[in-house]
Amino acid sequence: ASSAHRARASHPDAIARDPIASEAIASEGGTRGAVGAGAAATAEEEEDEEPPTIIAGGTFEWRGDPEAMGELERKLMESRSVAEVSLDGTGLTRLPSALPMWSHLGRTLTQISLNGNGLLELPLAFSKLRNLRRLFLEGNLLRELPPPVLSLVKLEELGMGCNQLTGLPEGIGALRKLAEVWLVSNEISYLPQSFGQL
């Protein structure tokens, strides 16, 4: 705001007798009020805006730019003792491919949820999630079970509903601990013999 005009009288009654000073002070008060209201509104908007990363109780959530792979990779690398990662409905079409990041997460991560995105595949380094027990990939664009999933030997629950799967690979039988598999709303026409061994 521009600097306010100063009243030219020192006596309190002089303000009432000087219309120019009175008008200037009234204008100054209105400007200050508008600025104060604007600042308060901005503060409220900042409070309402969700931070791009939330880490609470061992859970990592992402609300950032789905194309900002470098930032997502950095945040995941900086995380400590994360047991669960939630990236549901964030608009992701791919995931970071850096081997060090997935190896870092593989020490503690037991669940990752990637539902409602546009994923076509998973990076090869995803196989480093050796302690993963629950994987949710529902509502993506996957045409096959991503090969890295076959390396997740501790996997107990797998959600693959609402994709474009036509079948499952024979290697799925190696996931001996897999107890629940969700395949609803796909185009599956066959299941391998090994699937019956689960």
N, C-alpha and C positions, 0 to 999 in steps of 0.2 A: 504494500500500500504506500502511496505517496505521503511525505511528511505532512502532518496536520498543521493548519494555521494556529498561531498562538493568540489568545485573547489579549487585548492591548490595555486592560485595566487591572489594577491590583485589588480594588474594593469589590466585594461580592456583588453589590448592587449594580456595579458598572456593567456587568455582563448583560443584565436585563435591559440596560439603557443603550447598549451597543449592539444593534441587530446583526452586524457583520460578524462580530465575535461569537454571538449566540448561534448563528447559523453554522459557523465553522466548527464549533464544539459539537453541535448536534450531528454534523456530518462525520466528525471524527469518531464519535460513539458508534454510529451506524456501521462505519467501516470496520472498527474493531470487533463489533458483534458478528459481522459477516465472516471476517477472518477466523474468529474463534469457532464459529459454527462449522466452517469448512474444515478446520483442523480436526474437530471432533468427529466429523463424518469420515474423514480419511482414516483416523485412528480406528473407528468402528469397522471400516472396510478391511483394514489390515488384520484386525482380530478375527473377522469372519473368514478370511482367506485361509484355505488349508495349506500347511507347509508341504513342500514336495516330498519330504521324507518323514516318516513317523516310526520311531523305534520305542516300543513299550512292551515290557514283559517278555522280552525275547522275540518279539514279532517285528519284522521289517515290512513297512508299507510304502509304496511309491505313488506319488501323485504329480510327477513331473512330466516334461515333454517326452512323448513316446519315441521321438527320433533322437533324443539326447543320450545315445548309447555310452558316450564317454563319461557323462555325469552319473548315469546309473551304475556303471562299472565302478567308478570311484567311490560312490556311496556304499556299495556292497563290500568293497575292499576295506573300507573304514569301519564297517560294522564289527561288533564284537559279541561272541556267544549268541548268535542269532539261531533260534530253533525253527522259526517259521518265516517264510517270505510270502507276502500277499501282493500280487500284481494283477488282480482281477480287473477287467474292464478299463485298462489304461490305454488301449489303442495300440499296443505293441504288435509289430509285424515281424520282429526278430528279437533276439536276445544277444547280449554281449558274448563274444566268443573267446575272451581271454582265459587261457588255462590257469594262471595264478589266481584269478578271482574265484573260479569254480572250485579249485583245490582248497582255497581259504574257507569257502562256505561248507565244503564237504566235511569239515571237522565237527561241526555242530548241527547242521541243518537236518531236520527230520521231516519237514513238510514244506512244499512249495505249491502255491495256487496261481494258475495262469488262465483262469476261466475268462471267456468273453473277450478274447483278443482276435488278432488276425494272423496267428502264427501258422507258417507252412512247414516248419521244421524246428529242430532243436540243435544247438551247436554240439559238436563232438565232445567238447570238454564237459558237457552236462553229465557225462558218465562218471565224473569225479565226485558226485554226490553219493558217496558210498554208504552214508548213514540214513539216506532218505527212506522214509516209511510210507509217506502219503504224497501222491502226485496227482494234481487236478489240472486237466487240459481240456475241459469241456467248452464247447462253443468256439472252436477255432476252425482252421481250414486244413487240417491235417488229413492227408490221403492215405497215410500208412502210420503204423506205430513207429515213432522215431527210433532209429537204431540205438542211440545212447541209453534208452530206457531198459534195454535188455541187459545192461551191465549193473543195474541197480538191484543187487541181490537181496537187499533187506526190505525191498518194497512189499508193503502189505495191502495197500489200497491204491487203485488206479482209476481215475475218472477220465473217460475218453468219449463221453456222450456228445451228441450234436456236432460231429465232425463229418468227414467224407470218407471214412474207412470202408474198404471193401472186404477186408479180412484181417487176420492177425498172422504174424510170422511164426514159424515152427519153434523158434528160439524162446518164445514166451514161456515154454515149459520149464526153463531154467530158473525162473523166478519162483522158487519153491515156497516162499513165505507169502506169496500173493493170495489173499483171502477174498478180496472184493474187487470186482472189475465192472465198471459202468460203461455200457456200449450203446445205450439207447439213442435213437435217431441218427443212425449211420446207414450205410448201404452194404452191410456185411452179408456176403453170400456163402462164406465158408469159415470154419474154425479148424485149426490144425489139431491133429491127434494129441499132441502134447498138451493142449489146453485142458483136456480131460484129466490130466495128472495133477492139476493144481488143487 
